[in-house]
Amino acid sequence: MIQSVHSTLAEFPNDCLFEDQLWSDSSEKANGVTRDRLTDSLCVTVTLWDQGVRVCHYSLPEESPILLGARFYQIVAGALAPHL
């Protein structure tokens, strides 16, 4: 799964969004929701840490075919599906 996070960024660097391309929509009651500055699309943020050091961090719009096709996303979505 970790390799899928890295390979998605390596394969689609122009589609991945970084902090300067995002904003936090604080209108949600519980917490801020990450959105793409250009399209206002809701985003899923992916971060990997290694012993307290952030080694990978990017976002993709939640409807992105790249996100939906990513192996790491399919694993997480499959694990969460029975609980939604």
C-alpha positions as CSV (number, residue, x, y, z in Angstrom):
1,M,0.0,0.0,0.0
2,I,2.8,2.4,0.8
3,Q,4.4,1.8,-2.6
4,S,1.1,2.7,-4.2
5,V,1.1,6.1,-2.5
6,H,4.6,6.8,-3.8
7,S,3.9,5.4,-7.2
8,T,0.8,7.5,-7.6
9,L,2.8,10.6,-7.0
10,A,5.6,9.5,-9.3
11,E,3.2,8.5,-12.1
12,F,0.9,11.6,-11.9
13,P,2.9,14.5,-10.5
14,N,1.0,17.1,-12.4
15,D,-2.4,15.8,-11.1
16,C,-1.4,15.7,-7.5
17,L,-2.1,18.9,-5.5
18,F,0.2,20.4,-3.0
19,E,-0.4,22.8,-0.1
20,D,-0.2,26.0,-2.1
21,Q,-2.9,24.6,-4.5
22,L,-5.4,23.9,-1.7
23,W,-7.5,25.7,0.9
24,S,-9.2,24.5,4.0
25,D,-13.0,25.0,4.0
26,S,-13.8,25.6,7.7
27,S,-17.6,25.7,7.2
28,E,-17.8,22.0,8.3
29,K,-18.7,21.7,12.0
30,A,-16.1,19.0,12.9
31,N,-13.1,20.2,11.1
32,G,-11.8,21.8,7.9
33,V,-12.2,20.1,4.6
34,T,-9.5,20.3,2.0
35,R,-10.5,21.8,-1.4
36,D,-8.7,22.5,-4.6
37,R,-8.2,26.3,-5.0
38,L,-9.0,26.2,-8.8
39,T,-12.0,24.0,-8.9
40,D,-13.3,24.1,-5.3
41,S,-13.4,20.3,-5.4
42,L,-13.3,18.3,-2.2
43,C,-9.9,16.5,-1.9
44,V,-8.4,13.5,-0.2
45,T,-5.0,14.1,1.3
46,V,-2.4,11.4,1.6
47,T,0.5,11.7,4.0
48,L,3.2,9.2,4.8
49,W,5.4,9.5,7.9
50,D,8.6,7.7,8.7
51,Q,9.7,7.9,12.3
52,G,8.2,11.4,12.7
53,V,9.4,12.7,9.4
54,R,6.8,13.5,6.7
55,V,8.1,11.8,3.5
56,C,5.2,12.1,1.2
57,H,2.2,14.5,1.2
58,Y,-0.3,15.4,-1.6
59,S,-4.0,15.6,-2.3
60,L,-6.2,14.5,-5.1
61,P,-9.8,15.6,-5.8
62,E,-12.1,12.9,-4.4
63,E,-13.7,12.3,-7.8
64,S,-10.3,12.0,-9.6
65,P,-10.0,8.8,-11.7
66,I,-6.4,8.7,-10.5
67,L,-7.4,8.6,-6.9
68,L,-10.3,6.1,-7.5
69,G,-7.9,3.9,-9.5
70,A,-5.1,4.0,-7.0
71,R,-4.4,0.7,-5.2
72,F,-4.0,2.4,-1.8
73,Y,-7.4,4.1,-2.1
74,Q,-9.1,0.9,-3.1
75,I,-7.7,-0.9,-0.1
76,V,-8.8,1.9,2.3
77,A,-12.2,2.3,0.7
78,G,-12.8,-1.5,0.8
79,A,-11.9,-1.6,4.5
80,L,-14.2,1.3,5.3
81,A,-17.2,0.2,3.1
82,P,-18.8,-2.2,5.6
83,H,-18.8,0.6,8.2
84,L,-20.4,3.3,6.1
